[in-house]
Amino acid sequence: MPSDRDYYAILGLSRDADIETIKRTYRRLALQYHPDRNPGNKEAEERFKEISEAYEVLSDPEKRRQYDLFGQVGSVGAGHTDPFSQVVEEMFEQFFGGRTRTRRPQATPGEDIQLTLELTLEEIAQGTRRTLTYARQEACSACGGTGSASRRAPAPCATCGGSGQVAYRVGGGFFQQIVYQTCPDCGGTGVRIVDPCPVCSGTGLELTTYTQEVEIPPGVADGMILSLQGAGHRGPRNGPPGDLLLQVVEQPHPTFVREGENLIYETWVAYPDLVLGTTLEVPTLTGVPVSLRIEAGTPSGEVFRIAGKGLPRYGSRKRGDLLVQVHVWIPPKLSRADKELLSAMRKNPTFQPAQKRPERSFFQKLRDFFGKS
């Protein structure tokens, strides 16, 4: 289930906040609510835990991407990294004019690829396989993804020490503030390539045509996004690939209307069939029709339920139902004999309507059915 914590609200940030803003905000709040500055204050301690959890997610590009897409991430708080200690380390590095260590450049993950996947109701009901062909950035074949013409692994940038960021002190004294900016020498990559590959211009990437087999499970819904890990663009200089995101688009069906897991089917029958009763053959998504008995005296607009003939519930073995509404057929043209027959019926008291409450609407009947589910 999605997390009930709004990490952006906990830090007081907008959803488009950049990493520098996230770090600066966390540093301010962490210093304010740190347990060492608030001994015995349980409320401050809980607040510190909240902002640390929020920072752990929003400062990590992969975790932030998962949170923005799905409202949750795995193993939050389960790692061994203390975000507050990292921030304190950065502050000490800048206050004392040096760095405690040179950071090893971290591989930048590739971008996600989003495609639209159009599915019929039949495919949604049974599940299906698709072969997708799309453009994807892969490791450059000329340099092996290193970005270097000599295929050497790039060295850490001397300016930022491989972090991709540089810090500047603004102000003075107690009110001194540390501002982080993208490293001007490496452009935030954390590396310097002295002999860029002429094929990929040092990015380590080339655009290729990629083919991917995709398994679509039964029961997906319109607008749902399916994620296939590692099928997106490759990251620069052999960084991990992003994901392939497939947005489901449900195609309109000529026979059925979908209502969640249920299917709605409307059919027209002759007036004598409603009066005397009949048996209908009702189509299904499997192509095998089912029999539906219409009892004598059935009013026009009645809704019947055929259990288990709807769509499967996504991620479950349960299935919805097929709801069939019957309408009386009104012929558009009548012969003279037909009119004489109807005139005689109209004079017969048996066919005079009794005074009663108006018929329930179709949607009222559907609500009654859903309420009994």
C-alpha positions as CSV (number, residue, x, y, z in Angstrom):
1,M,0.0,0.0,0.0
2,P,1.2,3.6,-0.6
3,S,2.8,5.4,2.3
4,D,0.6,7.7,4.3
5,R,3.5,10.1,4.8
6,D,4.0,13.0,2.5
7,Y,7.7,13.4,2.5
8,Y,7.6,16.7,0.6
9,A,5.2,18.1,3.2
10,I,7.3,16.9,6.1
11,L,10.3,18.9,4.7
12,G,8.0,21.8,3.6
13,L,9.1,21.4,0.0
14,S,7.4,21.5,-3.4
15,R,7.5,18.3,-5.5
16,D,9.9,19.9,-8.0
17,A,12.5,20.8,-5.4
18,D,16.1,20.2,-6.6
19,I,18.7,18.3,-4.6
20,E,20.4,21.4,-3.3
21,T,17.1,22.7,-1.8
22,I,16.4,19.3,-0.3
23,K,19.8,19.2,1.4
24,R,19.6,22.8,2.6
25,T,16.2,22.3,4.1
26,Y,17.1,19.0,5.8
27,R,20.2,20.5,7.3
28,R,18.2,23.3,8.8
29,L,15.5,21.1,10.2
30,A,17.9,18.4,11.4
31,L,19.9,20.9,13.4
32,Q,16.7,22.3,14.9
33,Y,15.2,19.0,16.0
34,H,18.3,16.9,16.7
35,P,17.9,15.0,20.0
36,D,21.2,16.4,21.3
37,R,19.7,19.9,21.1
38,N,16.3,18.7,22.6
39,P,17.1,16.3,25.4
40,G,14.0,14.5,26.8
41,N,11.8,16.1,24.1
42,K,9.9,13.1,22.6
43,E,8.1,15.3,20.1
44,A,11.4,16.7,18.7
45,E,12.8,13.1,18.6
46,E,9.9,11.9,16.5
47,R,10.1,15.0,14.3
48,F,13.8,14.3,13.7
49,K,13.0,10.7,12.7
50,E,10.4,11.9,10.2
51,I,12.6,14.4,8.5
52,S,15.5,11.9,8.4
53,E,13.2,9.3,6.7
54,A,11.9,11.9,4.3
55,Y,15.5,13.1,3.4
56,E,16.7,9.5,2.9
57,V,14.0,9.0,0.2
58,L,14.1,12.4,-1.5
59,S,17.9,12.7,-1.6
60,D,18.2,9.4,-3.4
61,P,17.2,9.7,-7.1
62,E,16.0,6.1,-7.4
63,K,14.0,6.1,-4.2
64,R,12.6,9.5,-5.0
65,R,11.5,8.2,-8.5
66,Q,9.8,5.2,-6.9
67,Y,8.0,7.4,-4.3
68,D,6.8,9.9,-6.9
69,L,5.4,7.1,-9.1
70,F,4.0,4.7,-6.5
71,G,3.8,6.6,-3.2
72,Q,6.2,4.1,-1.6
73,V,9.7,2.7,-1.6
74,G,11.3,-0.4,-0.3
75,S,13.5,-0.7,2.8
76,V,13.3,3.0,3.9
77,G,15.4,3.4,7.0
78,A,16.8,-0.1,6.6
79,G,20.2,0.9,5.3
80,H,23.3,1.8,7.3
81,T,23.7,5.4,6.1
82,D,23.0,8.2,8.6
83,P,21.8,11.2,6.5
84,F,22.5,13.6,9.4
85,S,26.1,12.4,9.7
86,Q,26.6,13.0,6.0
87,V,25.3,16.5,6.2
88,V,27.5,17.2,9.2
89,E,30.5,15.8,7.3
90,E,29.8,18.1,4.4
91,M,29.6,21.1,6.8
92,F,32.9,20.3,8.5
93,E,34.6,19.8,5.1
94,Q,33.6,23.4,4.1
95,F,34.1,25.1,7.4
96,F,37.7,23.8,7.7
97,G,38.6,24.4,4.1
98,G,39.1,20.8,3.0
99,R,37.6,17.4,2.3
100,T,37.9,14.3,4.5
101,R,38.0,12.0,1.5
102,T,37.7,12.0,-2.3
103,R,34.4,10.5,-3.2
104,R,34.2,7.8,-5.8
105,P,32.0,8.9,-8.6
106,Q,28.6,7.2,-8.4
107,A,27.0,5.7,-11.5
108,T,24.1,7.8,-12.7
109,P,21.1,5.7,-13.4
110,G,19.5,5.9,-16.9
111,E,16.2,7.6,-17.6
112,D,12.9,5.7,-17.7
113,I,11.1,5.1,-21.0
114,Q,7.3,5.4,-21.0
115,L,5.2,3.8,-23.7
116,T,1.5,3.5,-24.4
117,L,0.1,-0.1,-24.5
118,E,-3.3,-0.4,-26.1
119,L,-5.2,-3.5,-25.1
120,T,-8.6,-5.0,-26.0
121,L,-11.0,-6.3,-23.3
122,E,-10.2,-9.9,-24.5
123,E,-6.5,-9.3,-23.9
124,I,-7.3,-7.8,-20.5
125,A,-9.5,-10.8,-19.6
126,Q,-6.9,-13.5,-20.5
127,G,-3.6,-11.7,-20.2
128,T,-1.3,-11.4,-23.1
129,R,2.3,-11.2,-24.4
130,R,3.6,-8.3,-26.5
131,T,6.8,-7.8,-28.4
132,L,7.8,-4.1,-28.1
133,T,10.3,-2.4,-30.3
134,Y,11.5,1.0,-29.2
135,A,14.5,3.3,-29.1
136,R,16.8,2.9,-26.2
137,Q,20.2,4.3,-25.1
138,E,22.8,1.5,-24.7
139,A,26.5,1.5,-23.9
140,C,28.5,2.9,-26.8
141,S,30.0,0.1,-28.8
142,A,33.0,2.1,-29.7
143,C,34.2,2.9,-26.2
144,G,32.4,0.2,-24.2
145,G,30.3,2.8,-22.4
146,T,33.3,4.5,-20.7
147,G,33.0,7.7,-22.8
148,S,36.8,7.5,-23.4
149,A,38.3,6.9,-26.7
150,S,41.0,4.8,-25.0
151,R,38.3,2.9,-23.1
152,R,39.9,3.9,-19.8
153,A,37.7,4.2,-16.7
154,P,37.1,8.0,-16.1
155,A,39.0,9.6,-13.2
156,P,37.2,11.5,-10.4
157,C,36.8,15.2,-11.1
158,A,39.6,17.1,-9.3
159,T,37.3,20.1,-8.6
160,C,34.5,18.3,-6.8
161,G,36.2,15.1,-5.8
162,G,33.7,13.0,-7.7
163,S,30.6,14.3,-6.0
164,G,29.4,16.3,-8.9
165,Q,28.7,19.3,-6.6
166,V,30.7,22.2,-5.2
167,A,29.9,24.1,-2.1
168,Y,30.3,27.9,-1.5
169,R,30.1,29.7,1.8
170,V,27.7,32.7,1.8
171,G,27.6,35.2,4.6
172,G,29.8,35.2,7.6
173,G,30.0,34.3,11.3
174,F,27.2,32.4,12.8
175,F,24.9,33.3,9.9
176,Q,27.2,31.6,7.3
177,Q,25.3,29.4,4.9
178,I,26.6,26.7,2.6
179,V,25.2,26.7,-1.0
180,Y,25.6,23.7,-3.2
181,Q,25.9,24.0,-7.0
182,T,26.6,21.7,-9.9
183,C,30.3,21.4,-10.5
184,P,31.2,23.7,-13.4
185,D,34.1,21.5,-14.6
186,C,32.4,18.1,-14.9
187,G,28.8,19.3,-15.3
188,G,27.6,17.2,-12.3
189,T,29.0,13.9,-13.6
190,G,31.8,13.7,-11.0
191,V,34.3,12.6,-13.7
192,R,36.6,14.2,-16.2
193,I,37.3,12.6,-19.6
194,V,40.4,13.8,-21.2
195,D,39.9,11.9,-24.5
196,P,36.2,11.8,-25.3
197,C,35.0,9.1,-27.6
198,P,34.3,10.6,-31.0
199,V,31.2,8.4,-31.5
200,C,29.3,9.2,-28.4
201,S,31.0,12.6,-27.6
202,G,32.0,11.2,-24.2
203,T,28.5,10.3,-22.9
204,G,29.2,6.6,-23.2
205,L,25.8,6.1,-24.8
206,E,24.4,5.4,-28.3
207,L,20.8,5.2,-29.4
208,T,19.8,1.7,-30.6
209,T,16.6,-0.1,-31.5
210,Y,15.7,-2.5,-28.7
211,T,13.2,-5.4,-28.7
212,Q,11.6,-6.5,-25.4
213,E,9.1,-9.3,-24.6
214,V,6.5,-8.1,-22.2
215,E,4.0,-10.3,-20.2
216,I,0.8,-8.5,-19.4
217,P,-1.1,-10.0,-16.5
218,P,-4.9,-10.4,-16.6
219,G,-7.2,-7.7,-15.1
220,V,-5.2,-4.6,-15.8
221,A,-7.2,-1.3,-15.9
222,D,-7.2,1.7,-18.1
223,G,-4.5,4.2,-17.0
224,M,-2.6,1.6,-15.0
225,I,1.2,1.9,-15.3
226,L,3.2,-1.4,-15.5
227,S,6.9,-1.2,-14.7
228,L,9.6,-3.4,-16.2
229,Q,12.8,-2.9,-14.3
230,G,16.0,-2.4,-16.2
231,A,14.4,-2.1,-19.6
232,G,14.8,1.7,-19.8
233,H,17.8,3.8,-21.0
234,R,21.3,2.8,-19.9
235,G,22.9,5.3,-17.5
236,P,25.9,7.4,-18.6
237,R,29.3,5.6,-18.4
238,N,27.8,2.2,-17.7
239,G,25.4,3.4,-15.1
240,P,22.4,1.2,-14.2
241,P,19.4,1.3,-16.7
242,G,16.1,2.9,-15.9
243,D,12.8,1.2,-16.2
244,L,10.3,0.7,-19.0
245,L,6.9,2.2,-17.9
246,L,3.9,0.9,-19.8
247,Q,0.7,2.9,-19.5
248,V,-2.4,0.8,-20.3
249,V,-5.0,2.2,-22.6
250,E,-8.2,0.2,-22.8
251,Q,-9.7,0.1,-26.3
252,P,-13.5,0.6,-26.5
253,H,-15.4,-2.7,-27.0
254,P,-18.3,-3.0,-29.5
255,T,-20.3,-5.3,-27.2
256,F,-19.4,-4.7,-23.6
257,V,-19.0,-1.8,-21.3
258,R,-16.6,-2.2,-18.4
259,E,-17.5,-1.2,-14.8
260,G,-14.5,-2.2,-12.7
261,E,-14.4,-6.0,-12.7
262,N,-17.9,-6.3,-14.1
263,L,-19.1,-6.2,-17.7
264,I,-22.3,-4.7,-18.8
265,Y,-24.2,-6.1,-21.8
266,E,-27.5,-4.6,-23.2
267,T,-29.8,-6.7,-25.3
268,W,-33.2,-6.1,-27.0
269,V,-36.0,-8.7,-27.0
270,A,-39.5,-8.8,-28.5
271,Y,-42.4,-7.7,-26.3
272,P,-44.0,-11.2,-26.3
273,D,-40.8,-12.7,-25.1
274,L,-40.9,-10.5,-22.0
275,V,-44.5,-11.4,-21.4
276,L,-44.3,-15.1,-22.1
277,G,-40.7,-15.7,-21.1
278,T,-37.7,-16.9,-23.3
279,T,-34.1,-18.0,-23.2
280,L,-31.3,-15.8,-24.5
281,E,-27.9,-16.6,-25.7
282,V,-25.5,-14.0,-24.2
283,P,-22.0,-13.5,-25.6
284,T,-18.9,-13.6,-23.4
285,L,-15.3,-12.4,-23.8
286,T,-14.2,-16.0,-24.2
287,G,-16.4,-16.4,-27.3
288,V,-18.5,-19.1,-25.7
289,P,-22.1,-17.8,-25.2
290,V,-24.1,-18.6,-22.0
291,S,-27.8,-19.2,-21.7
292,L,-29.9,-16.7,-19.7
293,R,-33.5,-17.6,-18.8
294,I,-36.0,-14.6,-19.0
295,E,-39.0,-15.5,-16.9
296,A,-42.5,-14.6,-18.0
297,G,-43.6,-11.1,-16.9
298,T,-40.1,-9.6,-16.9
299,P,-40.2,-5.8,-17.2
300,S,-38.2,-4.0,-19.8
301,G,-34.9,-2.6,-18.3
302,E,-34.5,-5.6,-15.8
303,V,-30.8,-6.4,-15.0
304,F,-29.6,-10.0,-14.7
305,R,-26.3,-11.1,-13.1
306,I,-24.3,-13.9,-14.6
307,A,-21.7,-14.7,-11.9
308,G,-18.0,-15.1,-12.8
309,K,-18.3,-14.0,-16.4
310,G,-16.7,-10.6,-16.0
311,L,-13.1,-9.6,-15.8
312,P,-10.5,-11.1,-13.4
313,R,-9.4,-8.9,-10.5
314,Y,-5.9,-7.7,-11.0
315,G,-3.5,-9.8,-8.8
316,S,-6.3,-12.1,-7.7
317,R,-8.1,-15.3,-8.7
318,K,-11.5,-13.6,-8.3
319,R,-13.6,-12.5,-11.2
320,G,-16.3,-10.0,-11.7
321,D,-19.8,-10.6,-13.1
322,L,-21.6,-10.1,-16.4
323,L,-24.6,-7.8,-16.0
324,V,-27.3,-8.2,-18.7
325,Q,-30.0,-5.6,-19.1
326,V,-33.0,-6.5,-21.3
327,H,-35.0,-3.9,-23.2
328,V,-38.2,-4.3,-25.2
329,W,-37.7,-4.0,-28.9
330,I,-39.8,-1.3,-30.6
331,P,-40.1,-1.9,-34.4
332,P,-39.4,1.2,-36.4
333,K,-42.0,0.3,-39.1
334,L,-45.4,-1.5,-38.9
335,S,-47.6,-3.1,-41.5
336,R,-51.4,-2.5,-41.6
337,A,-51.9,-6.0,-40.1
338,D,-49.4,-5.2,-37.3
339,K,-51.2,-2.0,-36.5
340,E,-54.6,-3.8,-36.3
341,L,-53.1,-6.4,-34.0
342,L,-51.6,-3.8,-31.7
343,S,-54.9,-1.8,-31.7
344,A,-56.7,-4.9,-30.6
345,M,-54.1,-5.5,-27.8
346,R,-54.4,-1.9,-26.6
347,K,-58.2,-2.4,-26.1
348,N,-57.6,-5.5,-24.1
349,P,-57.6,-4.7,-20.3
350,T,-54.8,-7.3,-19.8
351,F,-52.4,-5.0,-21.5
352,Q,-53.4,-1.8,-19.7
353,P,-50.6,-0.7,-17.3
354,A,-51.3,-0.8,-13.6
355,Q,-50.6,2.3,-11.5
356,K,-47.3,1.8,-9.7
357,R,-44.0,3.4,-8.8
358,P,-41.8,4.3,-11.8
359,E,-39.2,1.8,-12.8
360,R,-35.8,2.1,-11.3
361,S,-33.2,3.5,-13.6
362,F,-30.5,1.3,-15.1
363,F,-27.8,2.9,-12.9
364,Q,-30.0,2.5,-9.8
365,K,-30.3,-1.2,-10.6
366,L,-26.5,-1.4,-11.1
367,R,-25.9,0.3,-7.7
368,D,-28.2,-2.3,-6.1
369,F,-26.2,-5.1,-7.8
370,F,-22.8,-3.6,-6.7
371,G,-24.2,-3.1,-3.2
372,K,-24.9,-6.9,-2.9
373,S,-21.5,-7.9,-4.1
